[in-house]
């Protein structure tokens, strides 16, 4: 039955999701923070003009905050400064 097979696939997908505790990336440069998040299975989102080199800029704020438990693959939204 296709309906049951569909439900089985969804259950397997849910089992593959891992939970991650958000690290503190404030006061880190973007390059290092991005690597840390990627190693944990998280993504980074920074709102800047396209073409701006942000790799050495410092993260001043993050959402969600440190210590929150989230699913892997979730985006961490960052504000940056110099």
Buried (B, 14 or more C-beta within 10 A) or exposed (E): EEEEEEEEEEEEEEEEEEEBEBBEBBEBBBEEBBEBBEEBBBBBEBEEEEEEEBEEBBBEEBEEEEEEEBEEEBEBEBEBEE
